[in-house]
């Protein structure tokens, strides 16, 4: 999330020579085995047409539709080679139950605990008395006022990721369901802590005694070695996590529906972005949505969008194309995260957000989550 005076964004991020930003550095899961990254010949990020290259030089295979529909194919195995099993999160505190079920998560995450949650602490925030980082300008002087997101009731496939961090405080990020064969996978920013007693609450409703789509226990979390929020590591700021069935034995996707994972089609893309700002930054404590067009974040392999209202807690929120109003799902081509955790910091940090460019790395990690 981002961070700003009294407003931390998405889940805090690390600073860089760029305007520093919200969201927090990932301290969650660490993949144990070395990850075999897909080479350009097997990559899936594209500008659009068959065989066309995006600005990063990644070629889109002819006939590519959605990675989720191809991940178990023999072609994928040949392209990536054998994938070592990913290790589950290793940062679990001693208080984590030996067996953590969705029934346990429902009992633990009461209305009061959810309300007390906030973005993970920004360990890169300037020390007291130090000069605050310069905020990125959301537009030239005299330009028209930037677009702002609007509050709405949310969609079932997007929700809030709650957990207890190493600091023993409850934390809040945004996460969303992605289509998978076992129908149990969510995606969020890599710098979001999964911590202990982690749970996903689809279409979170503030103050509700019973959440409309339940509270789901998080199982294993998968991140890439070397992910972070500065330099090239910020390009890997994404994480997958498995979700346990509910008390009735149903899978998450069966209840909420899911978004299709696909490569970023280019730096200029029309998207619908959804996030859940922490109540500490946005008293309405509701989902925020913005329909906008992305640009390239200068000097990086990341996307940038301008839209106000994306305060701390929105890290991990999906960037969706082809959003279907009826089902509340779409094709995910990015998420709030990346450099500095997803944006600059400063008094107007909620107005600018970043996203990693979805290329072969995210699909390789996706494949690992499926095979474990």
Secondary structure, 3 states (H helix, E strand, C coil): CEEECCEEEECECCCCCCCCCCECCCCCCCCCCCCCCCCHHHCCCCCCCCCCECCCCCECCCCCCCHHHCCCCHHHHHHHCCCCCCCCCCCCCCCCCCCCCHHHHHHHCCHHHHHHCECCCCCCCCCCCCCCCCCCCCCCCCCCCCCECEEECCCCCEEEEEEECCCCCEEEEEEEEECCCCCCEEEECCCCCCCEEEEEEECCCCCCCCCCCCCEEEEEEECCCCCCCCHHHHHHCCEEEEECCCCCCCCHHHHHCCEEECCCCCCCCEEEEEEECCCCCCCCCCEEEEEEECEECCCCCEEEEECECCCECCCCCEEEEEEECCCCEEEEEEECCCHHHCCCCCCCHHHEEEEECCCHHHHHHHHHHHHC
